[in-house]
Structure formats: structure tokens, C-alpha cells
């Protein structure tokens, strides 16, 4: 099985992590067990969720974490997995309101532990940043959670490179391991996309990629599959309102379709293959609403792509 060993940790991760924003919506209960079991059977071991996931659908709070907790209880444990969740997301009706105080993070963490029905989270992420707070305060909050045994390691999501550098410098000064991973928007088409509608989401740029190459912080791209842009385009659907709809990405679509013929594989596999041939490790996060989609992107691990085809 392919694995990425995060430096200075005990964590060994599949290069494709299973994003669970569909948990409790597209699949629940026995259907969820089948989806999650299938991911593991295909070599996966990274389960990514967040306290906020699916709160945008009325009727239940913390739906995704509850589904993952049901599954962990059903399978009898999670020692062979890397369970990741995130806290501190702004209220959905006010994305500019920060929620990263220690009290708010502790509240989210306790709710996550209860929903997941576990005693310790493998990687706990700040879902957003609050630049009005010093990185020292944010790091010490996470370090307290580590000392309490409630999380093994911690990471960040949607942080600017400058803030990550500042945080890691503080950690080095204090002798802490610091962030082990960073989740940000990145994929084969993000470089040429228009600004994403949610301005609180941070896109990996060249500076951030260089940071990951030089540090011991693993890059974990979300929206790895470009929100289905290329598959919808191929299917003849209207994608003109997508931020990926640019002339550069329309030209890229032609190249990707050529590569599907060369490798006799799916468009999804080409898009995911982009991450597997880079000169730095990525744990790319991908979600699925159906088992066929899961099987499709996990098959990417078995295809010997050539880096030169992605240049």
C-alpha cells in the first residue's frame, strides 16, 4: 500500500484521503458503512471530516461526524485509521465572524470527540484563521489539547503562508512539533481559475507550495477533483458559472482528454494522478456521493503516470 510518512510523527497516510462532506446526506447508516469500508478495502486510511460538515442541511448538527462515529463504533475501532476533523469554522450566516478563541475551539473539540465516539483525534485542524490573534495563542491552544490527550497532532486549513511560517517559527522556538498538515484549495486547474466565491478559502500558490517543499508540513489539497468541472464539461453540462471556467482551463480540458486515451483511464483518474507524480508529497482529499465515484478515484493509485505528461 502506498503511504506518506509525515516527518517527525507516527502518522502514515494514504495519498488519497476520503472527504466526508457527503456523509449523512448522500449516504448514511448501512450505506455509509459500505462506503467507508470500501475506501479502507482499497487501501485508504485517511478519514477527513469537520464539525461544520452538513450543518448547511437542516435537521441535524454535526451530521458528518455522527456518521463517522457510527461507523467507527460499528467496525470496533480506528487504530488502523487517521481520523481528522476541524473546528473553529465561522457561523454559516456570517462567514466573517471568527470563532478561534480557546473556549470556542474547546467547545467544538468536545462536540467532535462525542460525535466521533473516540477519545483522541489523530489530526485536529483550525478550519480558518483569525489574524487578529497572535499565532502563539493559537498554537498554545492546540498544545494544551495535545497535553490533555484529546488530539495527537494538529494542523491548519485556509491559512496564509506567512501565518504558517510565523506559527512554525514559534513552534521551533518552543520545541513543539507544530502543524503537521495544511488543507487548502489546490488542484490541476486552480492556478488558472477565477477567484473562488468564498473569500475565506485560501488557494495554494507557488509560495505555499514552496513552503511545503521546505517544511515538514504535509500539503492536503481539498477540491482535488475541481468540483467536478471537467467531468461536467465532458458531459456537455453548462459550467459557465464555475470559477474554473477560463480559457486556460478549457485548453487544459483538451489535454486531459488526450491523456485519458493514452492511459486508457477516466478523466477523474487523470485529475487525481496530477498529485501522485509531483516532486513533493500530497494527501489529496476527495469525496464521493456514490460507490462508483469512490472506486474511480481510488483506482488512480494503481496507474503508473508520467510526470512529463502533467507539465
C-alpha positions as a Markdown table, in Angstrom:
| # | Residue | x | y | z |
|---|---|---|---|---|
| 1 | Unk | 0.0 | 0.0 | 0.0 |
| 2 | Unk | 1.2 | 3.5 | -0.8 |
| 3 | Unk | 1.8 | 5.6 | 2.3 |
| 4 | Unk | 3.1 | 9.1 | 3.1 |
| 5 | Unk | 5.1 | 9.2 | 6.4 |
| 6 | Unk | 4.6 | 12.7 | 7.9 |
| 7 | Unk | 8.0 | 13.7 | 9.2 |
| 8 | Unk | 8.5 | 13.6 | 13.0 |
| 9 | Unk | 5.2 | 11.9 | 13.6 |
| 10 | Unk | 3.8 | 8.4 | 13.9 |
| 11 | Unk | 1.4 | 9.1 | 11.1 |
| 12 | Unk | 1.5 | 7.1 | 7.8 |
| 13 | Unk | -1.2 | 8.3 | 5.3 |
| 14 | Unk | -2.7 | 7.0 | 2.1 |
| 15 | Unk | -2.0 | 9.6 | -0.7 |
| 16 | Unk | -5.8 | 9.9 | -1.2 |
| 17 | Unk | -7.9 | 10.9 | 1.8 |
| 18 | Unk | -11.6 | 10.4 | 1.9 |
| 19 | Unk | -13.5 | 13.6 | 2.4 |
| 20 | Unk | -16.9 | 13.1 | 4.1 |
| 21 | Unk | -18.9 | 16.2 | 3.3 |
| 22 | Unk | -21.5 | 13.7 | 1.8 |
| 23 | Unk | -21.8 | 11.7 | 5.0 |
| 24 | Unk | -25.4 | 11.7 | 6.3 |
| 25 | Unk | -26.7 | 13.2 | 3.0 |
| 26 | Unk | -25.7 | 11.0 | 0.1 |
| 27 | Unk | -25.1 | 8.1 | 2.3 |
| 28 | Unk | -25.9 | 7.2 | 5.9 |
| 29 | Unk | -26.3 | 4.2 | 8.2 |
| 30 | Unk | -25.6 | 0.9 | 6.4 |
| 31 | Unk | -24.9 | 2.7 | 3.1 |
| 32 | Unk | -22.2 | 4.8 | 4.9 |
| 33 | Unk | -20.7 | 1.7 | 6.4 |
| 34 | Unk | -20.4 | 0.2 | 2.9 |
| 35 | Unk | -18.8 | 3.4 | 1.5 |
| 36 | Unk | -16.3 | 3.8 | 4.3 |
| 37 | Unk | -15.4 | 0.1 | 4.4 |
| 38 | Unk | -14.9 | 0.1 | 0.7 |
| 39 | Unk | -12.5 | 3.0 | 0.9 |
| 40 | Unk | -10.4 | 1.1 | 3.5 |
| 41 | Unk | -10.5 | -2.1 | 1.4 |
| 42 | Unk | -9.0 | -0.1 | -1.5 |
| 43 | Unk | -6.0 | 0.9 | 0.6 |
| 44 | Unk | -7.3 | 4.1 | 2.2 |
| 45 | Unk | -6.8 | 5.1 | 5.8 |
| 46 | Unk | -7.4 | 8.8 | 6.0 |
| 47 | Unk | -10.9 | 10.0 | 7.0 |
| 48 | Unk | -11.5 | 13.7 | 6.8 |
| 49 | Unk | -14.5 | 15.5 | 8.3 |
| 50 | Unk | -15.3 | 18.7 | 10.2 |
| 51 | Unk | -17.6 | 19.9 | 12.9 |
| 52 | Unk | -19.5 | 22.1 | 10.4 |
| 53 | Unk | -19.9 | 19.5 | 7.7 |
| 54 | Unk | -23.5 | 19.3 | 6.5 |
| 55 | Unk | -24.8 | 21.8 | 9.1 |
| 56 | Unk | -26.0 | 23.7 | 5.9 |
| 57 | Unk | -28.7 | 21.0 | 5.6 |
| 58 | Unk | -31.4 | 21.5 | 8.2 |
| 59 | Unk | -32.3 | 18.8 | 10.7 |
| 60 | Unk | -29.1 | 17.8 | 12.4 |
| 61 | Unk | -25.9 | 19.4 | 13.7 |
| 62 | Unk | -22.6 | 17.7 | 13.2 |
| 63 | Unk | -24.1 | 15.2 | 10.8 |
| 64 | Unk | -20.9 | 14.1 | 9.1 |
| 65 | Unk | -19.1 | 13.4 | 12.4 |
| 66 | Unk | -22.0 | 11.5 | 13.7 |
| 67 | Unk | -22.0 | 9.2 | 10.6 |
| 68 | Unk | -18.2 | 8.6 | 11.0 |
| 69 | Unk | -18.8 | 7.9 | 14.7 |
| 70 | Unk | -21.5 | 5.4 | 13.8 |
| 71 | Unk | -19.1 | 3.6 | 11.5 |
| 72 | Unk | -16.2 | 3.6 | 14.0 |
| 73 | Unk | -18.5 | 2.0 | 16.6 |
| 74 | Unk | -19.7 | -0.5 | 14.0 |
| 75 | Unk | -16.2 | -1.6 | 13.0 |
| 76 | Unk | -15.0 | -1.7 | 16.5 |
| 77 | Unk | -12.2 | 0.9 | 16.5 |
| 78 | Unk | -10.0 | 3.2 | 14.5 |
| 79 | Unk | -6.4 | 2.3 | 15.3 |
| 80 | Unk | -5.7 | 1.5 | 11.7 |
| 81 | Unk | -7.0 | 4.8 | 10.5 |
| 82 | Unk | -6.1 | 8.5 | 10.6 |
| 83 | Unk | -9.1 | 10.4 | 11.8 |
| 84 | Unk | -9.1 | 14.1 | 11.0 |
| 85 | Unk | -11.6 | 16.8 | 11.9 |
| 86 | Unk | -11.7 | 20.6 | 12.0 |
| 87 | Unk | -13.1 | 23.2 | 14.4 |
| 88 | Unk | -13.5 | 26.9 | 14.6 |
| 89 | Unk | -15.5 | 27.4 | 11.4 |
| 90 | Unk | -17.4 | 30.7 | 11.2 |
| 91 | Unk | -21.2 | 30.7 | 11.6 |
| 92 | Unk | -22.7 | 29.8 | 8.2 |
| 93 | Unk | -24.8 | 33.0 | 8.2 |
| 94 | Unk | -21.7 | 35.2 | 8.9 |
| 95 | Unk | -18.5 | 33.9 | 7.4 |
| 96 | Unk | -16.6 | 36.9 | 8.5 |
| 97 | Unk | -17.1 | 36.2 | 12.2 |
| 98 | Unk | -14.1 | 34.5 | 13.8 |
| 99 | Unk | -14.5 | 31.6 | 16.2 |
| 100 | Unk | -11.0 | 30.7 | 17.2 |
| 101 | Unk | -10.9 | 31.6 | 20.9 |
| 102 | Unk | -9.8 | 28.8 | 23.2 |
| 103 | Unk | -13.3 | 28.4 | 24.6 |
| 104 | Unk | -14.8 | 28.1 | 21.1 |
| 105 | Unk | -12.2 | 25.6 | 20.0 |
| 106 | Unk | -12.6 | 23.6 | 23.1 |
| 107 | Unk | -16.4 | 23.5 | 22.7 |
| 108 | Unk | -16.0 | 22.3 | 19.1 |
| 109 | Unk | -13.4 | 19.7 | 20.0 |
| 110 | Unk | -15.5 | 18.2 | 22.8 |
| 111 | Unk | -18.5 | 18.0 | 20.4 |
| 112 | Unk | -16.3 | 16.3 | 17.8 |
| 113 | Unk | -15.0 | 13.8 | 20.3 |
| 114 | Unk | -18.5 | 13.0 | 21.4 |
| 115 | Unk | -19.9 | 12.7 | 17.9 |
| 116 | Unk | -17.0 | 10.6 | 16.7 |
| 117 | Unk | -17.1 | 8.5 | 19.9 |
| 118 | Unk | -13.4 | 8.5 | 20.2 |
| 119 | Unk | -11.0 | 9.7 | 23.0 |
| 120 | Unk | -8.3 | 11.2 | 20.8 |
| 121 | Unk | -8.3 | 12.8 | 17.3 |
| 122 | Unk | -5.3 | 12.0 | 15.1 |
| 123 | Unk | -5.1 | 15.4 | 13.4 |
| 124 | Unk | -7.2 | 18.4 | 14.6 |
| 125 | Unk | -7.3 | 21.4 | 12.3 |
| 126 | Unk | -8.1 | 25.1 | 12.7 |
| 127 | Unk | -10.8 | 25.3 | 9.9 |
| 128 | Unk | -10.0 | 29.0 | 9.4 |
| 129 | Unk | -7.5 | 31.6 | 10.7 |
| 130 | Unk | -8.1 | 34.7 | 12.8 |
| 131 | Unk | -5.3 | 37.1 | 12.0 |
| 132 | Unk | -6.2 | 39.4 | 14.9 |
| 133 | Unk | -5.0 | 36.7 | 17.3 |
| 134 | Unk | -1.2 | 36.0 | 17.7 |
| 135 | Unk | -0.1 | 32.7 | 16.4 |
| 136 | Unk | 1.4 | 32.0 | 19.8 |
| 137 | Unk | -2.1 | 31.9 | 21.3 |
| 138 | Unk | -3.5 | 29.6 | 18.6 |
| 139 | Unk | -0.5 | 27.2 | 18.9 |
| 140 | Unk | -0.8 | 27.1 | 22.7 |
| 141 | Unk | -4.5 | 26.2 | 22.5 |
| 142 | Unk | -3.6 | 23.2 | 20.3 |
| 143 | Unk | -0.7 | 22.3 | 22.5 |
| 144 | Unk | -3.0 | 22.2 | 25.5 |
| 145 | Unk | -5.3 | 19.8 | 23.7 |
| 146 | Unk | -2.2 | 17.6 | 22.9 |
| 147 | Unk | -1.2 | 17.6 | 26.6 |
| 148 | Unk | -4.7 | 16.7 | 27.6 |
| 149 | Unk | -4.5 | 13.7 | 25.3 |
| 150 | Unk | -7.5 | 14.8 | 23.2 |
| 151 | Unk | -5.6 | 15.2 | 20.0 |
| 152 | Unk | -2.3 | 13.6 | 18.7 |
| 153 | Unk | -1.3 | 16.3 | 16.3 |
| 154 | Unk | -2.7 | 19.5 | 14.8 |
| 155 | Unk | -2.9 | 21.3 | 11.5 |
| 156 | Unk | -4.4 | 24.3 | 9.8 |
| 157 | Unk | -6.8 | 24.9 | 7.0 |
| 158 | Unk | -7.2 | 28.1 | 4.9 |
| 159 | Unk | -4.2 | 29.9 | 6.5 |
| 160 | Unk | -1.9 | 32.2 | 4.5 |
| 161 | Unk | 1.7 | 31.0 | 4.0 |
| 162 | Unk | 3.0 | 33.9 | 6.1 |
| 163 | Unk | 0.9 | 32.9 | 9.1 |
| 164 | Unk | 2.0 | 29.3 | 8.8 |
| 165 | Unk | 5.7 | 30.3 | 8.7 |
| 166 | Unk | 5.2 | 32.6 | 11.7 |
| 167 | Unk | 3.4 | 29.7 | 13.6 |
| 168 | Unk | 6.1 | 27.2 | 12.7 |
| 169 | Unk | 8.9 | 29.6 | 13.8 |
| 170 | Unk | 7.1 | 30.0 | 17.1 |
| 171 | Unk | 6.9 | 26.2 | 17.4 |
| 172 | Unk | 10.6 | 25.8 | 16.7 |
| 173 | Unk | 11.4 | 28.3 | 19.4 |
| 174 | Unk | 9.3 | 26.5 | 21.9 |
| 175 | Unk | 10.3 | 23.0 | 20.9 |
| 176 | Unk | 6.9 | 22.0 | 19.6 |
| 177 | Unk | 6.3 | 19.8 | 16.5 |
| 178 | Unk | 3.7 | 22.3 | 15.3 |
| 179 | Unk | 1.4 | 21.9 | 12.3 |
| 180 | Unk | 1.7 | 18.5 | 10.7 |
| 181 | Unk | -0.6 | 19.3 | 7.8 |
| 182 | Unk | -2.3 | 22.2 | 5.9 |
| 183 | Unk | -5.5 | 22.0 | 4.0 |
| 184 | Unk | -6.0 | 24.5 | 1.2 |
| 185 | Unk | -7.7 | 24.7 | -2.2 |
| 186 | Unk | -5.5 | 23.2 | -4.8 |
| 187 | Unk | -5.9 | 21.0 | -7.9 |
| 188 | Unk | -4.7 | 20.7 | -11.5 |
| 189 | Unk | -6.8 | 23.7 | -12.6 |
| 190 | Unk | -6.7 | 26.0 | -9.6 |
| 191 | Unk | -3.8 | 28.1 | -10.9 |
| 192 | Unk | -6.0 | 29.3 | -13.8 |
| 193 | Unk | -9.3 | 29.6 | -12.0 |
| 194 | Unk | -11.2 | 32.8 | -11.3 |
| 195 | Unk | -11.4 | 34.0 | -7.6 |
| 196 | Unk | -13.4 | 31.5 | -5.6 |
| 197 | Unk | -16.7 | 32.9 | -4.3 |
| 198 | Unk | -15.9 | 32.2 | -0.7 |
| 199 | Unk | -13.1 | 34.6 | 0.1 |
| 200 | Unk | -12.3 | 32.8 | 3.4 |
| 201 | Unk | -10.9 | 29.8 | 1.4 |
| 202 | Unk | -7.2 | 30.0 | 0.7 |
| 203 | Unk | -5.7 | 28.7 | -2.6 |
| 204 | Unk | -2.3 | 27.1 | -2.7 |
| 205 | Unk | 0.0 | 29.4 | -4.7 |
| 206 | Unk | 3.7 | 29.0 | -5.6 |
| 207 | Unk | 4.8 | 30.5 | -2.3 |
| 208 | Unk | 2.7 | 28.0 | -0.3 |
| 209 | Unk | 3.9 | 25.0 | -2.4 |
| 210 | Unk | 7.5 | 26.1 | -1.8 |
| 211 | Unk | 6.7 | 26.3 | 1.9 |
| 212 | Unk | 5.5 | 22.6 | 1.8 |
| 213 | Unk | 8.6 | 21.5 | -0.1 |
| 214 | Unk | 10.9 | 23.1 | 2.5 |
| 215 | Unk | 9.0 | 22.2 | 5.7 |
| 216 | Unk | 7.7 | 19.2 | 7.5 |
| 217 | Unk | 4.1 | 20.3 | 7.0 |
| 218 | Unk | 2.2 | 18.0 | 4.6 |
| 219 | Unk | 0.0 | 19.5 | 1.9 |
| 220 | Unk | -3.5 | 18.3 | 1.9 |
| 221 | Unk | -5.4 | 19.8 | -1.0 |
| 222 | Unk | -9.2 | 20.0 | -0.9 |
| 223 | Unk | -11.4 | 20.3 | -4.0 |
| 224 | Unk | -8.9 | 17.9 | -5.6 |
| 225 | Unk | -11.4 | 17.0 | -8.3 |
| 226 | Unk | -12.0 | 20.6 | -9.3 |
| 227 | Unk | -15.6 | 20.4 | -8.0 |
| 228 | Unk | -16.4 | 18.1 | -11.0 |
| 229 | Unk | -15.8 | 20.9 | -13.5 |
| 230 | Unk | -14.0 | 18.8 | -16.1 |
| 231 | Unk | -16.4 | 15.8 | -15.9 |
| 232 | Unk | -19.4 | 18.1 | -16.2 |
| 233 | Unk | -17.8 | 19.8 | -19.1 |
| 234 | Unk | -17.1 | 16.5 | -20.8 |
| 235 | Unk | -20.8 | 15.5 | -20.2 |
| 236 | Unk | -21.9 | 18.6 | -22.0 |
| 237 | Unk | -23.3 | 20.3 | -18.9 |
| 238 | Unk | -23.4 | 24.1 | -18.5 |
| 239 | Unk | -20.3 | 25.1 | -16.5 |
| 240 | Unk | -20.0 | 28.7 | -17.5 |
| 241 | Unk | -20.8 | 29.9 | -13.9 |
| 242 | Unk | -17.9 | 27.8 | -12.5 |
| 243 | Unk | -14.8 | 29.6 | -11.2 |
| 244 | Unk | -12.8 | 27.1 | -13.3 |
| 245 | Unk | -14.4 | 28.3 | -16.5 |
| 246 | Unk | -11.4 | 30.1 | -18.0 |
| 247 | Unk | -9.8 | 29.9 | -21.4 |
| 248 | Unk | -6.7 | 28.3 | -19.9 |
| 249 | Unk | -8.8 | 25.5 | -18.3 |
| 250 | Unk | -10.8 | 24.9 | -21.4 |
| 251 | Unk | -7.5 | 24.3 | -23.2 |
| 252 | Unk | -6.4 | 22.1 | -20.3 |
| 253 | Unk | -9.6 | 20.1 | -20.7 |
| 254 | Unk | -8.4 | 19.1 | -24.2 |
| 255 | Unk | -5.1 | 17.9 | -22.9 |
| 256 | Unk | -6.7 | 15.9 | -20.1 |
| 257 | Unk | -9.0 | 14.1 | -22.5 |
| 258 | Unk | -5.9 | 13.3 | -24.6 |
| 259 | Unk | -4.3 | 11.7 | -21.5 |
| 260 | Unk | -7.3 | 9.6 | -20.8 |
| 261 | Unk | -6.8 | 7.9 | -24.2 |
| 262 | Unk | -3.0 | 7.5 | -23.6 |
| 263 | Unk | -3.5 | 5.8 | -20.2 |
| 264 | Unk | -6.9 | 4.2 | -21.0 |
| 265 | Unk | -8.3 | 5.6 | -17.8 |
| 266 | Unk | -11.0 | 8.0 | -16.6 |
| 267 | Unk | -10.9 | 11.8 | -16.5 |
| 268 | Unk | -11.1 | 11.6 | -12.7 |
| 269 | Unk | -8.0 | 9.4 | -12.6 |
| 270 | Unk | -6.0 | 11.9 | -14.7 |
| 271 | Unk | -7.1 | 14.7 | -12.4 |
| 272 | Unk | -6.1 | 12.8 | -9.3 |
| 273 | Unk | -2.9 | 11.5 | -11.0 |
| 274 | Unk | -1.6 | 15.0 | -11.1 |
| 275 | Unk | -0.9 | 14.8 | -7.4 |
| 276 | Unk | 0.8 | 11.5 | -7.4 |
| 277 | Unk | 3.6 | 12.5 | -9.8 |
| 278 | Unk | 4.7 | 15.7 | -8.2 |
| 279 | Unk | 8.1 | 16.3 | -6.7 |
| 280 | Unk | 6.6 | 16.7 | -3.2 |
| 281 | Unk | 4.0 | 14.5 | -1.3 |
| 282 | Unk | 0.3 | 15.3 | -1.3 |
| 283 | Unk | -2.5 | 13.7 | 0.6 |
| 284 | Unk | -5.3 | 14.8 | -1.7 |
| 285 | Unk | -8.8 | 14.9 | -0.3 |
| 286 | Unk | -11.6 | 13.6 | -2.4 |
| 287 | Unk | -15.3 | 12.9 | -1.7 |
| 288 | Unk | -17.9 | 10.7 | -3.3 |
| 289 | Unk | -21.6 | 10.6 | -3.4 |
| 290 | Unk | -21.7 | 7.1 | -5.0 |
| 291 | Unk | -19.5 | 4.0 | -4.7 |
| 292 | Unk | -18.6 | 4.2 | -8.4 |
| 293 | Unk | -17.0 | 7.6 | -7.8 |
| 294 | Unk | -15.0 | 6.2 | -4.9 |
| 295 | Unk | -13.8 | 3.2 | -7.0 |
| 296 | Unk | -12.9 | 5.6 | -9.8 |
| 297 | Unk | -10.6 | 7.9 | -7.9 |
| 298 | Unk | -9.0 | 5.2 | -5.7 |
| 299 | Unk | -8.0 | 3.3 | -8.8 |
| 300 | Unk | -5.6 | 6.2 | -9.5 |
| 301 | Unk | -3.2 | 4.6 | -7.0 |
| 302 | Unk | -2.7 | 1.7 | -9.5 |
| 303 | Unk | -1.8 | 3.8 | -12.6 |
| 304 | Unk | 1.8 | 4.5 | -13.4 |
| 305 | Unk | 1.5 | 8.1 | -14.6 |
| 306 | Unk | 4.5 | 10.0 | -16.0 |
| 307 | Unk | 5.3 | 13.4 | -14.5 |
| 308 | Unk | 6.1 | 14.8 | -18.0 |
| 309 | Unk | 2.5 | 14.4 | -19.1 |
| 310 | Unk | 1.4 | 16.9 | -16.4 |
| 311 | Unk | 3.9 | 19.7 | -17.3 |
